[in-house]
Amino acid sequence: MLIAFNKPFNVLCQFTDRSQPPRATLAGFGLPGDVYPAGRLDYDSEGLLLLTDDGGLAHRLTDPRHKQDKTYWVQVEGVPAPDMLQALRDGVLLNDGPTLPARVQLLEAPPALWPRDPPVRFRKTVPDAWLAITLREGRNRQVRRMTAAVGLPTLRLVRAAMGAHALDGLQPGQWRVLQG
């Protein structure tokens, strides 16, 4: 079984949480009990999470050797200069080594997204922009670290697609079975 789930902001990518007070988890969304996340999406990130009951499929979806593209819509603080975008495209040196080159596009308009609760902070004097960033690796908080490394802190991060699978109209907390 393969499920596409639109993970809301501030939800853990697991079914239980032992922290106090407990945080929202996947258990609150009526997902089948025998599926597990194929990969992770940070607590403060939103968007597409694939879940499966097939360990081999989970491995193929998440292992960097299988070169599954992951596309993110990223709201950044500031206006990206051409050299910042090129640095992201070329690969950025992070504390755990250089990233692989990424596909990066400056979006002319924000993607059509649901409102976030709580909303992203807004400052009249600090502009923001939206990028589409596609990676083939998935290090811990990689997109946030990449944008920060070029001087563009991430304000909002939404995974739009993973391999051939996309959000396709799923609202936060909604899910659908892709294959049985």
Buried (B, 14 or more C-beta within 10 A) or exposed (E): BBBBBBBBBBBBBEBEBEEEEEEBBBBEBEBEEEBBBBBBBBBEBBBBBBBBBBEEBBEBBBEEEEEBEBBBBBBBBBEBEEEBBEBBBEBBEBEEEEBBEBEBEBEEEEEEBBEBEEEEEEEEEEEBBBBBBBBBEBBEBBBBBBBBBBBBEBBBBBBBBBBEBBBEEBEBBEBEEBEE
